[in-house]
Amino acid sequence: MNLQWKTCCTCSDGEAAIIGVDLSAVRELPGLGVPNLLRVQYVLREPDEDGLPGEEDERRIETVRAELSEWIRAAGGRFVGEVSAAGQHSWLFYMACGPQEAVELVHRIGLRLGVTLGAEMLPDARHEVFFEELMPTAEEWRVHENALRLCGLLEAGDDLSRPREVMHLAMFENRGQALAFMDWARRKGFATRILRWQGGDAAAETPLIDRPWLVEFSREMCPQPAAIDEETRAITQAAAHLGGEYRGWRAAIVRAPQTVA
């Protein structure tokens, strides 16, 4: 997976789901001439209690993904994402060929790998399925990113009940929007500064930079789950209201002091 690949844990039709999406497809698909969506499906052999892949299925999914991607890319197709939910795993591709050629290709790959793969193709010249099924909402991203950061802190031995500076980042299209957001953040007790993004290494991780004005803002808090959820929800709403986008937070690891027996 490349740096533009994002994975999100969410819900789909009330079921736990894991969605993987290639964000670079947003800008590439319109120019590729691939109007047909190919959905390849695999029924999990040993799903967990939430209907998601276990270790054995994960290995099989990786093998099938690599094979499908290679052959479909050679046929002029584009892999855009995948979904695991309700005991099934689906890979999504956009292609220019017709359904018979695509389904036959998937069938041959399944035979070679010894797995049963279902396949269906439907016209989707505007790539609506990509945006509706694979692109998580801003709220889903927020909850997922919070969980990832909190898990990272806990795995490092962090004591989330101890206060420390929590740094946030928001992005805006123009300086006026950024300054208006800074006013909001200061009223909420944040220290703020404004930056002008000049490009560089971040471009690899952020393929769609159209908001070059950055606001960094921070204040001291205990990054416990409920507090972080409340904080980031308010920040996300304020940034969006002013035409910007909240891009997450970071905090130093603070461990509990060692006690001497």
C-alpha positions, 0 to 999 in steps of 0.5 A: 500500500502507498502513502495515499492509502487510508484504512478506516474502521466504521459501520456499514448497514449496522455491521462492523466494517473495515474500508480501505481507499486509495485517495489518489483515485479521486484525482486520477479516475476522471482522466482514465476513461474507465466507466465500469465498476468491477466488484470482486467478492470473497466469502470469508472462511473464518470470520471473527465474531464481528464478521471481519477477517481473521488471520487466515482470511487476512493472508488469503485476502492479501494474496488475492489482492496482489494477484487481482491488482496486477492482472487488472492493472495490465488490462487497463483497470484501476484498483480503488479500494476494498471493504470487509463486512458481514463475513465478506470481503470486496475489492473494487476496480474501475475498468474500460472493458466489458463485463464478460472479459472482466468476469472471465479474468476474475474466474481464472484468477480464482481457479489459479489461487484455489479460491471462489471469487464472485464478480459483477460489473455495472456502469458507473461513469461518474464513479459514484460508487467510489464516493458513496461506498469507499470515502468515509464521512468526516465524522467517521474519519474523526472517530477513527483517527481519535481511536488510532492516536489514543491506542498509540498512546496507551500502547506506549504506556501513556497515562491519559489522566495526566495533563499535557499540551495537545496540538491540533491542526486545521487547514484553510483555503485563504488567510481570511478563513484562517484568521477567523478560525484563530479568533474562534480558537483563542476564545476557546483558550487555545494558543494559535499560530498561522503558517503558509504551506509551501509544499515538500514532503507532505505532498506525498501524504496529502495528495489533495492539498487545496487549503494552503493556510495552516493553523496550529493551535494547542492547549493543555488537557488530559487526552481521555477518550470522552474529552478528546471526542468532545474537543475534536467534534467542536473543532471539526464543526468550527473549521468546517463552518469557516470553510476549512478542514480539521486535520487531527491532533498529536500529544507527547507521551506522559507516563505515570510516575514510577513508585518505589516499593 
